[in-house]
Every structure is written in structure tokens, then in C-alpha cells.
Amino acid sequence: MSDSRGVIDGFTLGGNKVSFGDDPDVRGRLGLRVGTSVQAWAGTTMEPFVIGSLWGNLSDDNKATLVSTGTSFTLKDDLRDVWGDVSASMNLVPTPLSSPRSTSPSARISDGIGGKAGMNCLASTVTA
């Protein structure tokens, strides 16, 4: 569960006025992670896993109102109510335990399918 709130002050300039709705942004997530741990080679453990999540937007759309020369415009976003995330990742953990290295391709499913990939490397020094 995630809840974020922002307060944005409205303003007036030259007869134009903007006011923002200070609505909360509440999201919920239900997910499952499945993986294993195996020795990849001497001194390194490999931890591959897959994560599937279903996200839900639990709050209203955000909006702002602009009044210009007496004409009022309401601007709002149309947030997705439900979307899914699927990702696969693999940690490579040197033993004795130090900082893991990981790769993480993922995909987001809502109107279509989007994706991204990345690699995290945390350097550490082990002294005896």
C-alpha cells in the first residue's frame, strides 16, 4: 500500500488563476516472488527469481482548474485503475557474503506492454 500527498498552492497572474486539487494518491499492490538459490561457480551464488504484481489505483484522478478571462478549464489525468508488472531478476552473490550484483529485466502491462532492463553493481571491499 502506498499513500502520497502533495499540496500545491494555486496562484493568480494577470487575471489568470490556477488552483490545484490536493487529492491523495493511494495505490495498492498484490504480488508474488518465486525464486531459488544455486551455486553458480566456486565462490558465487546465483539467485534467479520472477516477480508478478497486480497494482490498483485506489484514489480519484488528479485535477487542476485554470480560469482565464472568465473562462474556466479543468485539466485532469486519467489514471489507470489496474495494471500489472512482471519482472525477472538474478542476483550474483560472492561468498563469503558481500554486496550482490543483480540484473533485472521487467515488463509493465496495462494498455500495452512496455519494458526496461538494467544492471546494478555494488562495489565492496573485503579485507581479512
MDTraj code that builds the backbone (N, CA, C; nanometers):
import mdtraj as md
import numpy as np

residues = "MET SER ASP SER ARG GLY VAL ILE ASP GLY PHE THR LEU GLY GLY ASN LYS VAL SER PHE GLY ASP ASP PRO ASP VAL ARG GLY ARG LEU GLY LEU ARG VAL GLY THR SER VAL GLN ALA TRP ALA GLY THR THR MET GLU PRO PHE VAL ILE GLY SER LEU TRP GLY ASN LEU SER ASP ASP ASN LYS ALA THR LEU VAL SER THR GLY THR SER PHE THR LEU LYS ASP ASP LEU ARG ASP VAL TRP GLY ASP VAL SER ALA SER MET ASN LEU VAL PRO THR PRO LEU SER SER PRO ARG SER THR SER PRO SER ALA ARG ILE SER ASP GLY ILE GLY GLY LYS ALA GLY MET ASN CYS LEU ALA SER THR VAL THR ALA".split()
xyz = np.array([
    [0.0852, -0.1163, 0.0000],
    [0.0000, 0.0000, 0.0000],
    [0.0898, 0.1225, 0.0000],
    [0.0546, 0.2181, -0.0816],
    [0.1315, 0.3417, -0.0933],
    [0.0371, 0.4593, -0.0878],
    [0.0718, 0.5604, -0.0094],
    [-0.0102, 0.6801, 0.0029],
    [0.0821, 0.8007, -0.0051],
    [0.0625, 0.8846, -0.1061],
    [0.1418, 1.0070, -0.1146],
    [0.0479, 1.1257, -0.1266],
    [0.0863, 1.2316, -0.0620],
    [0.0033, 1.3522, -0.0629],
    [0.0916, 1.4724, -0.0949],
    [0.0371, 1.5603, -0.1752],
    [0.1084, 1.6828, -0.2080],
    [0.0143, 1.8002, -0.1995],
    [0.0670, 1.9120, -0.1569],
    [-0.0122, 2.0339, -0.1502],
    [0.0562, 2.1358, -0.2411],
    [-0.0146, 2.1772, -0.3443],
    [0.0392, 2.2745, -0.4381],
    [-0.0476, 2.3991, -0.4298],
    [0.0137, 2.5095, -0.3956],
    [-0.0598, 2.6351, -0.3850],
    [-0.1005, 2.6838, -0.5230],
    [-0.2218, 2.7358, -0.5321],
    [-0.2663, 2.7984, -0.6553],
    [-0.2033, 2.9367, -0.6682],
    [-0.2202, 2.9986, -0.7824],
    [-0.1669, 3.1337, -0.7990],
    [-0.2515, 3.2119, -0.8985],
    [-0.2359, 3.3434, -0.8925],
    [-0.3046, 3.4338, -0.9835],
    [-0.2012, 3.5237, -1.0482],
    [-0.2138, 3.5418, -1.1801],
    [-0.1189, 3.6265, -1.2528],
    [-0.1915, 3.6896, -1.3712],
    [-0.1955, 3.8212, -1.3736],
    [-0.2535, 3.8929, -1.4868],
    [-0.3966, 3.8548, -1.5193],
    [-0.4799, 3.8348, -1.4193],
    [-0.6192, 3.7989, -1.4437],
    [-0.6428, 3.6505, -1.4662],
    [-0.5376, 3.5715, -1.4673],
    [-0.5492, 3.4260, -1.4797],
    [-0.5294, 3.3627, -1.3432],
    [-0.6064, 3.2615, -1.3139],
    [-0.5996, 3.1960, -1.1833],
    [-0.5881, 3.0454, -1.2039],
    [-0.4977, 2.9819, -1.1293],
    [-0.4819, 2.8363, -1.1328],
    [-0.4991, 2.7826, -0.9917],
    [-0.5825, 2.6802, -0.9772],
    [-0.5969, 2.6127, -0.8472],
    [-0.5830, 2.4624, -0.8697],
    [-0.5161, 2.3970, -0.7766],
    [-0.4879, 2.2544, -0.7872],
    [-0.5681, 2.1772, -0.6840],
    [-0.6193, 2.0616, -0.7223],
    [-0.6835, 1.9727, -0.6264],
    [-0.5745, 1.8997, -0.5481],
    [-0.5813, 1.9019, -0.4194],
    [-0.4801, 1.8370, -0.3351],
    [-0.5270, 1.6979, -0.2937],
    [-0.5581, 1.6164, -0.3945],
    [-0.6090, 1.4825, -0.3685],
    [-0.4938, 1.3873, -0.3355],
    [-0.5176, 1.2916, -0.2476],
    [-0.4133, 1.1927, -0.2178],
    [-0.3984, 1.0946, -0.3339],
    [-0.2829, 1.0330, -0.3429],
    [-0.2565, 0.9298, -0.4427],
    [-0.2353, 0.7997, -0.3656],
    [-0.3344, 0.7113, -0.3689],
    [-0.3286, 0.5858, -0.2940],
    [-0.3268, 0.4694, -0.3922],
    [-0.2283, 0.3813, -0.3756],
    [-0.2151, 0.2636, -0.4622],
    [-0.1948, 0.1398, -0.3764],
    [-0.2462, 0.0285, -0.4258],
    [-0.2269, -0.0989, -0.3583],
    [-0.1574, -0.1971, -0.4520],
    [-0.0845, -0.2906, -0.3942],
    [-0.0105, -0.3888, -0.4744],
    [-0.0245, -0.5265, -0.4121],
    [-0.0507, -0.6238, -0.4977],
    [-0.0547, -0.7634, -0.4568],
    [0.0420, -0.8367, -0.5489],
    [0.1412, -0.9029, -0.4911],
    [0.2431, -0.9645, -0.5754],
    [0.2932, -1.0966, -0.5203],
    [0.3686, -1.1659, -0.6049],
    [0.4265, -1.2945, -0.5690],
    [0.5680, -1.3008, -0.6256],
    [0.6620, -1.3453, -0.5427],
    [0.8009, -1.3628, -0.5856],
    [0.8364, -1.5099, -0.5698],
    [0.8895, -1.5680, -0.6781],
    [0.9298, -1.7089, -0.6769],
    [1.0731, -1.7161, -0.7267],
    [1.1572, -1.7880, -0.6535],
    [1.2963, -1.7991, -0.6953],
    [1.3683, -1.9119, -0.6256],
    [1.4956, -1.9205, -0.6542],
    [1.5782, -2.0249, -0.5951],
    [1.7190, -1.9710, -0.5753],
    [1.8017, -2.0501, -0.5138],
    [1.9412, -2.0136, -0.4903],
    [2.0282, -2.1345, -0.5229],
    [2.1246, -2.1154, -0.6139],
    [2.2142, -2.2248, -0.6529],
    [2.3564, -2.1707, -0.6614],
    [2.4520, -2.2611, -0.6425],
    [2.5905, -2.2197, -0.6573],
    [2.6231, -2.2153, -0.8064],
    [2.6619, -2.0968, -0.8564],
    [2.6915, -2.0789, -0.9988],
    [2.8307, -2.1315, -1.0310],
    [2.9265, -2.0961, -0.9506],
    [3.0635, -2.1445, -0.9609],
    [3.1285, -2.1242, -0.8257],
    [3.2457, -2.1688, -0.8080],
    [3.3127, -2.1611, -0.6779],
    [3.3169, -2.0160, -0.6296],
    [3.2621, -1.9935, -0.5131],
    [3.2648, -1.8608, -0.4530],
    [3.1527, -1.7676, -0.4945],
    [3.0567, -1.8140, -0.5755],
    [2.9466, -1.7275, -0.6184],
    [2.8142, -1.8038, -0.6186],
    [2.7150, -1.7441, -0.5534],
    [2.5803, -1.7998, -0.5509],
    [2.4926, -1.7195, -0.6469],
    [2.4119, -1.7902, -0.7257],
    [2.3193, -1.7273, -0.8197],
    [2.1778, -1.7404, -0.7630],
    [2.1046, -1.6292, -0.7618],
    [1.9680, -1.6267, -0.7088],
    [1.8713, -1.5721, -0.8143],
    [1.8245, -1.6569, -0.9072],
    [1.7264, -1.6094, -1.0053],
    [1.5858, -1.6083, -0.9441],
    [1.5034, -1.5094, -0.9860],
    [1.3655, -1.5040, -0.9373],
    [1.2769, -1.4290, -1.0355],
    [1.1470, -1.4524, -1.0233],
    [1.0450, -1.3864, -1.1041],
    [0.9446, -1.3229, -1.0088],
    [0.9021, -1.2010, -1.0412],
    [0.8025, -1.1312, -0.9595],
    [0.6850, -1.0931, -1.0488],
    [0.5654, -1.1258, -1.0051],
    [0.4437, -1.0826, -1.0729],
    [0.3616, -0.9998, -0.9756],
    [0.3166, -0.8827, -1.0182],
    [0.2397, -0.7940, -0.9302],
    [0.1187, -0.7380, -1.0026],
    [0.0131, -0.7206, -0.9290],
    [-0.1075, -0.6547, -0.9765],
    [-0.1222, -0.5273, -0.8937],
    [-0.1252, -0.4129, -0.9601],
    [-0.1365, -0.2835, -0.8940],
    [-0.2773, -0.2282, -0.9145],
    [-0.3251, -0.1525, -0.8169],
    [-0.4543, -0.0871, -0.8286],
    [-0.4485, 0.0562, -0.7803],
    [-0.5100, 0.1460, -0.8555],
    [-0.5203, 0.2852, -0.8150],
    [-0.6451, 0.2990, -0.7287],
    [-0.6301, 0.3429, -0.6052],
    [-0.7409, 0.3499, -0.5115],
    [-0.7893, 0.4922, -0.4866],
    [-0.7418, 0.5863, -0.5675],
    [-0.7825, 0.7253, -0.5479],
    [-0.8372, 0.7836, -0.6782],
    [-0.8944, 0.9014, -0.6679],
    [-0.9520, 0.9686, -0.7842],
    [-0.8427, 1.0260, -0.8738],
    [-0.8823, 1.0699, -0.9919],
    [-0.7902, 1.1357, -1.0839],
    [-0.7462, 1.2696, -1.0248],
    [-0.6252, 1.3130, -1.0599],
    [-0.5749, 1.4428, -1.0177],
    [-0.6284, 1.5497, -1.1120],
    [-0.6477, 1.6718, -1.0586],
    [-0.7016, 1.7765, -1.1450],
    [-0.6520, 1.9147, -1.1036],
    [-0.6570, 2.0051, -1.1994],
    [-0.6256, 2.1465, -1.1780],
    [-0.7292, 2.2273, -1.2556],
    [-0.7604, 2.3459, -1.2043],
    [-0.8558, 2.4342, -1.2708],
    [-0.7855, 2.5640, -1.3085],
    [-0.8013, 2.6039, -1.4334],
    [-0.7441, 2.7278, -1.4849],
    [-0.8596, 2.8192, -1.5248],
    [-0.8581, 2.9418, -1.4723],
    [-0.9578, 3.0413, -1.5102],
    [-0.8839, 3.1540, -1.5805],
    [-0.9177, 3.1741, -1.7073],
    [-0.8524, 3.2775, -1.7879],
    [-0.9584, 3.3643, -1.8539],
    [-0.9545, 3.4930, -1.8248],
    [-1.0520, 3.5914, -1.8755],
    [-1.1956, 3.5424, -1.8608],
    [-1.2246, 3.4863, -1.7447],
    [-1.3600, 3.4430, -1.7136],
    [-1.3977, 3.3050, -1.7644],
    [-1.3129, 3.2419, -1.8414],
    [-1.3401, 3.1078, -1.8926],
    [-1.2661, 3.0061, -1.8056],
    [-1.3365, 2.9036, -1.7615],
    [-1.2797, 2.8031, -1.6722],
    [-1.2459, 2.6749, -1.7483],
    [-1.1248, 2.6245, -1.7256],
    [-1.0793, 2.4987, -1.7856],
    [-1.0397, 2.4032, -1.6736],
    [-1.0857, 2.2796, -1.6799],
    [-1.0448, 2.1783, -1.5833],
    [-0.9521, 2.0797, -1.6531],
    [-0.8337, 2.0645, -1.5988],
    [-0.7337, 1.9736, -1.6535],
    [-0.7201, 1.8559, -1.5577],
    [-0.7323, 1.7333, -1.6077],
    [-0.7176, 1.6187, -1.5191],
    [-0.6539, 1.5029, -1.5928],
    [-0.5898, 1.4188, -1.5163],
    [-0.5314, 1.2987, -1.5763],
    [-0.6305, 1.1840, -1.5653],
    [-0.6088, 1.0837, -1.6435],
    [-0.6959, 0.9668, -1.6437],
    [-0.6101, 0.8472, -1.6024],
    [-0.5979, 0.8298, -1.4723],
    [-0.5121, 0.7235, -1.4204],
    [-0.5715, 0.5856, -1.4475],
    [-0.4869, 0.4905, -1.4752],
    [-0.5287, 0.3511, -1.4909],
    [-0.5773, 0.3000, -1.3564],
    [-0.6859, 0.2246, -1.3577],
    [-0.7365, 0.1675, -1.2335],
    [-0.6582, 0.0435, -1.1921],
    [-0.6198, -0.0389, -1.2905],
    [-0.5479, -0.1636, -1.2606],
    [-0.4401, -0.1851, -1.3669],
    [-0.3226, -0.2292, -1.3252],
    [-0.2166, -0.2653, -1.4183],
    [-0.1291, -0.3720, -1.3548],
    [-0.0493, -0.4379, -1.4368],
    [0.0349, -0.5456, -1.3881],
    [0.1811, -0.5219, -1.4194],
    [0.2671, -0.5781, -1.3378],
    [0.4118, -0.5763, -1.3571],
    [0.4620, -0.7194, -1.3518],
    [0.5502, -0.7529, -1.4439],
    [0.6171, -0.8829, -1.4415],
    [0.7656, -0.8547, -1.4565],
    [0.8465, -0.9102, -1.3695],
    [0.9895, -0.8890, -1.3813],
    [1.0644, -1.0165, -1.3467],
    [1.1809, -1.0288, -1.4063],
    [1.2713, -1.1397, -1.3762],
    [1.4033, -1.0775, -1.3374],
    [1.4679, -1.1361, -1.2410],
    [1.5942, -1.0807, -1.1948],
    [1.6856, -1.1917, -1.1491],
    [1.8127, -1.1595, -1.1396],
    [1.9082, -1.2581, -1.0921],
    [2.0159, -1.1861, -1.0121],
    [2.0337, -1.2274, -0.8898],
    [2.1410, -1.1755, -0.8061],
    [2.2593, -1.2706, -0.8146],
    [2.3781, -1.2157, -0.8247],
    [2.5016, -1.2932, -0.8147],
    [2.5692, -1.2481, -0.6861],
    [2.5788, -1.3391, -0.5911],
    [2.6290, -1.3046, -0.4588],
    [2.7620, -1.3745, -0.4353],
    [2.8722, -1.2986, -0.4260],
    [3.0007, -1.3599, -0.3948],
    [2.9992, -1.4139, -0.2517],
    [3.0647, -1.5244, -0.2295],
    [3.0760, -1.5788, -0.0935],
    [3.2226, -1.5800, -0.0559],
    [3.2641, -1.5426, 0.0640],
    [3.1740, -1.5050, 0.1725],
    [3.0913, -1.3821, 0.1352],
    [2.9750, -1.3732, 0.1992],
    [2.8745, -1.2734, 0.1638],
    [2.9322, -1.1327, 0.1584],
    [2.9121, -1.0677, 0.0459],
    [2.9433, -0.9260, 0.0309],
    [2.8296, -0.8649, -0.0501],
    [2.8515, -0.7582, -0.1203],
    [2.7441, -0.6909, -0.1934],
    [2.7036, -0.7697, -0.3174],
    [2.5739, -0.7948, -0.3377],
    [2.5290, -0.8682, -0.4561],
    [2.5305, -0.7809, -0.5809],
    [2.5424, -0.8449, -0.6949],
    [2.5244, -0.7813, -0.8244],
    [2.3951, -0.8361, -0.8809],
    [2.3167, -0.7535, -0.9484],
    [2.1891, -0.8046, -0.9980],
    [2.1588, -0.7518, -1.1372],
    [2.0822, -0.8298, -1.2125],
    [2.0269, -0.7857, -1.3396],
    [1.8757, -0.7927, -1.3267],
    [1.8032, -0.7049, -1.3956],
    [1.6580, -0.7037, -1.3738],
    [1.5795, -0.6536, -1.4946],
    [1.5543, -0.7404, -1.5932],
    [1.4602, -0.7011, -1.6986],
    [1.3174, -0.7065, -1.6445],
    [1.2303, -0.6183, -1.6915],
    [1.0926, -0.6205, -1.6431],
    [0.9984, -0.5717, -1.7525],
    [0.8700, -0.5973, -1.7328],
    [0.7677, -0.5533, -1.8282],
    [0.6478, -0.5009, -1.7517],
    [0.5823, -0.3984, -1.8048],
    [0.4603, -0.3437, -1.7454],
    [0.3464, -0.3686, -1.8423],
    [0.2340, -0.4156, -1.7900],
    [0.1201, -0.4499, -1.8735],
    [0.0017, -0.3640, -1.8311],
    [-0.0471, -0.2764, -1.9190],
    [-0.1712, -0.2029, -1.8931],
    [-0.2422, -0.1890, -2.0263],
    [-0.2236, -0.0785, -2.0988],
    [-0.2804, -0.0671, -2.2332],
    [-0.2031, -0.1532, -2.3311],
    [-0.0753, -0.1604, -2.3117],
    [0.0128, -0.2383, -2.3974],
    [0.1212, -0.2971, -2.3096],
    [0.2276, -0.3397, -2.3709],
    [0.3378, -0.3956, -2.2940],
    [0.4590, -0.3064, -2.3147],
    [0.5182, -0.2633, -2.2058],
    [0.6407, -0.1841, -2.2095],
    [0.7473, -0.2602, -2.1340],
    [0.8692, -0.2202, -2.1478],
    [0.9734, -0.2940, -2.0780],
    [1.0950, -0.2096, -2.0487],
    [1.1807, -0.2626, -1.9655],
    [1.3072, -0.1989, -1.9349],
    [1.4036, -0.3058, -1.8852],
    [1.5291, -0.2746, -1.8863],
    [1.6307, -0.3670, -1.8358],
    [1.7371, -0.2852, -1.7663],
    [1.8036, -0.3470, -1.6717],
    [1.9077, -0.2749, -1.6003],
    [2.0023, -0.3694, -1.5304],
    [2.1075, -0.3127, -1.4784],
    [2.2038, -0.3904, -1.4028],
    [2.2542, -0.3049, -1.2883],
    [2.2557, -0.3597, -1.1699],
    [2.3062, -0.2901, -1.0517],
    [2.4346, -0.3581, -1.0080],
    [2.5344, -0.2792, -0.9827],
    [2.6599, -0.3318, -0.9310],
    [2.6984, -0.2508, -0.8093],
    [2.7105, -0.3169, -0.6978],
    [2.7533, -0.2513, -0.5761],
    [2.8950, -0.2993, -0.5445],
    [2.9883, -0.2099, -0.5464],
    [3.1272, -0.2486, -0.5202],
    [3.1509, -0.2529, -0.3697],
    [3.2239, -0.3505, -0.3289],
    [3.2603, -0.3584, -0.1866],
    [3.4012, -0.4133, -0.1759],
    [3.4640, -0.3815, -0.0677],
    [3.5983, -0.4314, -0.0421],
    [3.5945, -0.5176, 0.0819],
    [3.6452, -0.6373, 0.0691],
    [3.6513, -0.7290, 0.1816],
    [3.7978, -0.7417, 0.2209],
    [3.8263, -0.7076, 0.3447],
    [3.9636, -0.7209, 0.3932],
    [3.9702, -0.8276, 0.4993],
    [4.0811, -0.8980, 0.5023],
    [4.0958, -1.0060, 0.6007],
    [4.1843, -0.9613, 0.7145],
])
top = md.Topology()
chain = top.add_chain()
for i, resn in enumerate(residues, 1):
    res = top.add_residue(resn, chain, resSeq=i)
    for name in ("N", "CA", "C"):
        top.add_atom(name, md.element.get_by_symbol(name[0]), res)
traj = md.Trajectory(xyz[None], top)
